[in-house]
Amino acid sequence: MNNTTGTNASGCTASGTYRRKAVLLASFAAAGALFLSACGGGDEGGSDAKNAGSEATRDTSGSMELALKSGTARQNKAPENTGDWANPPGKPASKPVQRKWVQLSAGKAGALDPVVVNGSGFTLYRFDNDTASPSKSHCNDACATMWPPVLVNPGGKIFVQGVERSRVGVITRDDGTHQVTIGGWPVYRFSKDTKPGDTNGQGVGGTWFGVQPDGQKSGQEQEEGTATDAPTPDASAPEDDAQQAPATSAILFDDANFSDDGPAQGIAGEGCQDLARPKVTSSISLDGSAKIWSGPGCTGASKVINGDVADLATIGFDNRISSVKFG
């Protein structure tokens, strides 16, 4: 779908557009939740990378392709005792092993929220001595035994939940194995994490940290500057709108500048609300403040907005919203 970043291509006047927004907002507030366009279907259990909800990713050496599939391993009917499930809870990670599949889920572990966990719920980490651009692991030999890299077979699957596909990649390590990356950063388990939710690797040596869904360091949000609760109002909003009461509903437009040409969808209610059609929004209209999230269930990267945002690209959220939190 093409996003419109200029003025309304349909020639509608600004007053007509805002009358439409006002009517829609009133409608959503009265109805609780009303969707102006149909929900898209999910990918459940398919194995072909061409199925809906799947796409291929290639490693930096160009030697392999993998299927990126939405949802968890269980939702996709992954075989038992394979992939991330081959290292069950209660047994520490040991030597690096390439798997048929891995799962990357935005979640919470200990004080880390959000942090990426694997299919068995174990915390995944990144290493400051690695590089993200270009993606390169500098953890080998004894280091890779203490910190087993997350490896996947050529032609394998990566199940993603609350992690953007565009953030996921694969690199070829010095030993020829293939390691998963998030935001360009190679990711690892920690051998001293023996049960789901353990975060014993957090801060080790001042260089190891849980990895967030965007690849940044978990527990270091203010240092990294990737997530903040500080208001981020639309640049066109007047200063006296900087502090607004919480919104209870919103209209999300597929195109910028609240265009009448493209589809729109509405949400309303209290707390976290998932979008029926995630990652398609280019402008959002609401009366008050709300927090937008890149992942479902209010996970992933986030921004607090106050009032209308005519072009989400200006705050780095074009085609990224998956959920909105009101109140």
C-alpha positions as CSV (number, residue, x, y, z in Angstrom):
1,M,0.0,0.0,0.0
2,N,1.4,3.4,-0.9
3,N,1.5,6.0,1.7
4,T,0.7,9.6,0.8
5,T,3.1,12.1,2.4
6,G,1.8,15.2,0.7
7,T,-1.6,16.9,0.8
8,N,-4.9,15.0,0.3
9,A,-4.7,13.6,-3.2
10,S,-8.5,13.5,-3.4
11,G,-8.7,17.2,-3.4
12,C,-10.8,17.3,-0.2
13,T,-10.6,20.5,1.8
14,A,-9.0,20.5,5.2
15,S,-12.3,21.4,6.8
16,G,-13.9,18.4,5.2
17,T,-11.2,16.1,6.5
18,Y,-11.5,17.4,10.0
19,R,-15.3,17.1,9.9
20,R,-14.8,13.5,9.0
21,K,-12.3,13.0,11.8
22,A,-14.7,14.6,14.3
23,V,-17.6,12.4,13.3
24,L,-15.4,9.2,13.4
25,L,-14.0,10.1,16.8
26,A,-17.5,10.6,18.2
27,S,-18.6,7.3,16.7
28,F,-15.7,5.4,18.2
29,A,-16.2,6.8,21.7
30,A,-19.9,5.9,21.6
31,A,-19.4,2.4,20.2
32,G,-16.4,1.4,22.3
33,A,-14.4,0.0,19.3
34,L,-15.3,0.2,15.6
35,F,-13.0,-0.8,12.8
36,L,-13.4,1.0,9.5
37,S,-11.6,-1.6,7.5
38,A,-11.5,-5.4,7.6
39,C,-9.0,-7.3,9.7
40,G,-6.2,-9.0,7.9
41,G,-5.7,-12.8,8.3
42,G,-2.8,-14.2,10.2
43,D,-0.4,-17.0,9.3
44,E,-1.1,-20.0,11.5
45,G,0.8,-23.2,10.9
46,G,1.9,-22.8,7.3
47,S,5.3,-24.0,6.3
48,D,5.8,-22.3,2.9
49,A,7.6,-19.0,3.1
50,K,5.3,-17.7,0.4
51,N,2.2,-18.1,2.6
52,A,0.6,-14.9,4.1
53,G,2.4,-13.8,7.2
54,S,5.8,-15.1,6.0
55,E,8.7,-13.5,4.2
56,A,12.3,-14.5,3.6
57,T,15.4,-13.0,5.1
58,R,18.9,-13.5,3.7
59,D,22.2,-13.5,5.6
60,T,24.9,-11.0,4.8
61,S,26.9,-13.6,2.9
62,G,24.0,-14.2,0.6
63,S,24.3,-18.0,1.1
64,M,21.0,-18.9,2.7
65,E,17.4,-17.9,3.1
66,L,15.1,-18.5,6.0
67,A,11.3,-18.1,6.5
68,L,10.2,-15.4,8.9
69,K,6.8,-16.3,10.3
70,S,4.4,-14.3,12.5
71,G,3.4,-15.8,15.8
72,T,4.9,-18.3,18.2
73,A,6.4,-21.7,17.5
74,R,3.3,-23.3,19.1
75,Q,0.9,-21.3,17.0
76,N,2.8,-22.4,13.9
77,K,2.7,-26.1,15.1
78,A,6.5,-26.5,15.4
79,P,7.4,-30.2,16.2
80,E,8.1,-30.9,19.9
81,N,11.7,-31.3,21.1
82,T,13.0,-29.3,18.1
83,G,14.3,-25.8,17.8
84,D,14.3,-23.7,21.0
85,W,12.4,-26.5,22.8
86,A,15.4,-28.8,22.4
87,N,17.0,-27.1,25.4
88,P,14.2,-27.6,28.0
89,P,13.9,-25.5,31.2
90,G,16.2,-26.6,34.0
91,K,19.1,-27.4,31.7
92,P,21.6,-24.6,31.0
93,A,22.6,-23.7,27.5
94,S,25.8,-25.5,26.6
95,K,27.6,-25.7,23.3
96,P,26.3,-23.7,20.3
97,V,23.9,-25.8,18.2
98,Q,22.2,-24.8,14.9
99,R,18.4,-25.4,15.2
100,K,15.6,-25.9,12.6
101,W,13.8,-23.0,14.1
102,V,14.1,-20.2,16.7
103,Q,11.5,-18.0,18.3
104,L,12.0,-14.3,19.0
105,S,9.3,-12.9,21.3
106,A,9.0,-9.5,23.0
107,G,8.4,-10.2,26.7
108,K,9.5,-9.6,30.3
109,A,12.2,-11.2,32.3
110,G,13.0,-10.1,35.8
111,A,13.3,-6.3,35.8
112,L,13.9,-6.3,32.0
113,D,10.8,-5.0,30.2
114,P,10.8,-5.3,27.3
115,V,13.3,-8.0,26.5
116,V,13.4,-10.7,23.8
117,V,13.0,-14.3,24.9
118,N,13.2,-17.5,22.9
119,G,10.6,-20.2,22.5
120,S,11.3,-21.7,25.9
121,G,11.2,-18.3,27.6
122,F,14.9,-17.8,28.1
123,T,16.4,-14.3,28.0
124,L,18.4,-13.4,24.9
125,Y,21.4,-11.0,25.1
126,R,23.6,-8.8,23.0
127,F,27.4,-8.1,23.4
128,D,28.8,-4.6,23.4
129,N,32.1,-5.8,21.8
130,D,30.1,-7.0,18.7
131,T,29.1,-4.6,15.9
132,A,25.7,-4.0,14.4
133,S,26.8,-2.2,11.2
134,P,28.2,-4.3,9.8
135,S,26.8,-7.1,11.9
136,K,29.7,-9.1,13.4
137,S,30.1,-11.4,16.3
138,H,33.3,-11.2,18.4
139,C,32.3,-14.0,20.8
140,N,34.0,-17.2,19.8
141,D,35.6,-20.4,21.3
142,A,35.3,-20.3,25.2
143,C,33.1,-17.1,25.0
144,A,30.6,-18.9,22.7
145,T,30.4,-21.8,25.3
146,M,29.6,-19.4,28.1
147,W,27.3,-17.3,25.8
148,P,25.9,-19.8,23.2
149,P,24.9,-17.8,20.1
150,V,21.4,-18.2,18.8
151,L,21.9,-20.3,15.7
152,V,19.6,-21.4,12.9
153,N,19.9,-23.9,10.1
154,P,20.0,-22.8,6.4
155,G,16.4,-23.0,5.3
156,G,15.1,-22.9,8.9
157,K,12.4,-20.7,10.4
158,I,12.4,-17.7,12.7
159,F,9.1,-17.2,14.5
160,V,8.5,-13.5,15.5
161,Q,6.1,-12.2,18.1
162,G,6.4,-8.5,19.0
163,V,9.6,-8.2,17.1
164,E,9.6,-6.4,13.7
165,R,10.6,-8.6,10.8
166,S,12.7,-5.7,9.4
167,R,14.9,-5.9,12.6
168,V,15.7,-9.6,12.2
169,G,18.7,-10.9,10.2
170,V,21.2,-13.7,10.1
171,I,25.0,-13.5,9.8
172,T,27.6,-16.1,9.0
173,R,30.0,-16.6,12.0
174,D,33.7,-17.3,11.7
175,D,33.1,-21.0,12.2
176,G,30.5,-21.1,9.3
177,T,27.4,-21.3,11.5
178,H,24.5,-18.9,11.1
179,Q,23.6,-16.6,14.0
180,V,20.4,-14.6,14.4
181,T,20.6,-10.8,14.7
182,I,18.1,-8.2,16.0
183,G,18.7,-4.6,14.9
184,G,22.0,-5.8,13.5
185,W,23.2,-7.1,16.9
186,P,24.1,-10.9,17.1
187,V,22.0,-12.5,19.9
188,Y,23.0,-15.1,22.6
189,R,21.8,-17.2,25.5
190,F,23.7,-17.2,28.8
191,S,24.8,-20.6,30.2
192,K,24.0,-19.6,33.8
193,D,20.4,-18.9,33.0
194,T,18.8,-22.2,34.0
195,K,15.1,-21.4,33.9
196,P,12.8,-19.0,32.0
197,G,12.9,-15.5,33.4
198,D,16.5,-15.7,34.6
199,T,18.5,-12.6,33.8
200,N,21.9,-13.6,35.3
201,G,23.7,-12.3,32.2
202,Q,22.4,-8.7,32.6
203,G,25.3,-6.3,33.0
204,V,28.0,-9.0,33.1
205,G,31.4,-7.4,32.5
206,G,29.6,-4.1,31.7
207,T,29.2,-5.4,28.2
208,W,26.3,-8.0,28.2
209,F,22.7,-6.9,28.3
210,G,19.3,-8.3,27.5
211,V,18.3,-7.3,23.9
212,Q,15.2,-5.3,23.3
213,P,12.9,-6.0,20.2
214,D,14.7,-3.2,18.3
215,G,18.2,-4.5,19.1
216,Q,19.0,-1.9,21.8
217,K,20.0,-2.8,25.4
218,S,17.2,-3.7,27.7
219,G,17.3,-1.9,31.1
220,Q,19.2,1.0,29.4
221,E,16.4,2.8,27.7
222,Q,17.4,6.3,28.8
223,E,21.0,5.7,27.8
224,E,20.0,4.3,24.4
225,G,17.3,6.9,23.8
226,T,15.0,4.3,22.2
227,A,12.0,4.4,24.5
228,T,10.7,7.2,26.6
229,D,7.6,8.3,28.5
230,A,8.3,11.9,27.7
231,P,5.5,13.5,25.6
232,T,6.2,13.7,21.9
233,P,3.5,16.0,20.5
234,D,2.9,16.6,16.8
235,A,5.2,19.4,15.6
236,S,2.3,21.3,14.3
237,A,0.4,21.2,17.6
238,P,0.3,24.5,19.6
239,E,2.4,24.6,22.8
240,D,-0.7,24.7,25.1
241,D,-1.5,21.2,23.8
242,A,1.7,19.8,25.3
243,Q,0.0,18.6,28.4
244,Q,-3.3,16.8,27.5
245,A,-5.7,14.5,29.3
246,P,-5.5,10.8,28.3
247,A,-7.4,9.9,25.1
248,T,-10.0,7.1,25.1
249,S,-10.2,6.6,21.3
250,A,-8.2,7.2,18.1
251,I,-8.5,7.0,14.3
252,L,-5.5,5.6,12.5
253,F,-5.1,6.4,8.8
254,D,-3.1,4.3,6.4
255,D,-1.9,7.4,4.6
256,A,-0.2,10.6,6.0
257,N,-2.1,13.8,6.6
258,F,-5.3,12.0,7.5
259,S,-6.0,11.3,3.8
260,D,-9.5,10.4,2.7
261,D,-8.0,8.3,-0.1
262,G,-6.8,5.4,2.0
263,P,-8.3,3.1,4.6
264,A,-8.6,4.0,8.2
265,Q,-9.3,2.0,11.4
266,G,-10.5,3.1,14.8
267,I,-9.9,1.9,18.4
268,A,-11.4,2.8,21.7
269,G,-11.3,1.6,25.3
270,E,-9.2,1.5,28.4
271,G,-5.7,0.2,28.6
272,C,-3.8,-1.6,25.8
273,Q,-5.6,-2.1,22.5
274,D,-4.2,-4.2,19.7
275,L,-4.9,-3.0,16.1
276,A,-6.8,-5.2,13.7
277,R,-4.4,-4.2,11.0
278,P,-0.9,-3.5,12.5
279,K,2.0,-1.7,10.9
280,V,0.0,0.2,8.3
281,T,-0.6,3.6,10.0
282,S,0.9,6.8,8.7
283,S,-1.2,9.4,10.6
284,I,-3.2,9.2,13.8
285,S,-5.9,11.5,15.2
286,L,-6.9,11.6,18.8
287,D,-8.1,14.0,21.4
288,G,-5.6,13.7,24.3
289,S,-2.5,11.7,25.0
290,A,-1.8,8.0,24.3
291,K,1.2,5.7,24.0
292,I,1.8,3.9,20.7
293,W,3.8,0.6,20.5
294,S,5.5,-1.2,17.7
295,G,4.5,-4.7,19.0
296,P,1.2,-6.3,20.0
297,G,0.1,-6.2,23.6
298,C,1.9,-2.9,24.1
299,T,5.4,-4.4,23.6
300,G,8.4,-3.3,21.7
301,A,9.4,0.4,21.0
302,S,7.1,3.1,22.2
303,K,6.3,6.8,22.0
304,V,3.9,9.0,23.9
305,I,1.9,11.3,21.7
306,N,-0.3,14.3,22.5
307,G,-3.1,14.9,20.0
308,D,-2.9,14.5,16.2
309,V,0.2,13.3,14.4
310,A,-0.2,14.1,10.7
311,D,2.9,12.2,9.6
312,L,4.3,9.4,11.9
313,A,7.5,9.4,9.9
314,T,8.5,12.6,11.7
315,I,8.7,10.6,15.0
316,G,10.0,7.4,13.5
317,F,6.8,5.5,13.7
318,D,5.5,5.3,10.1
319,N,3.9,1.9,9.4
320,R,5.1,0.7,12.9
321,I,2.1,0.9,15.2
322,S,0.7,-2.4,16.4
323,S,-1.0,-1.4,19.6
324,V,-2.1,1.7,21.5
325,K,-2.4,2.3,25.3
326,F,-5.1,4.7,26.6
327,G,-5.2,6.1,30.0
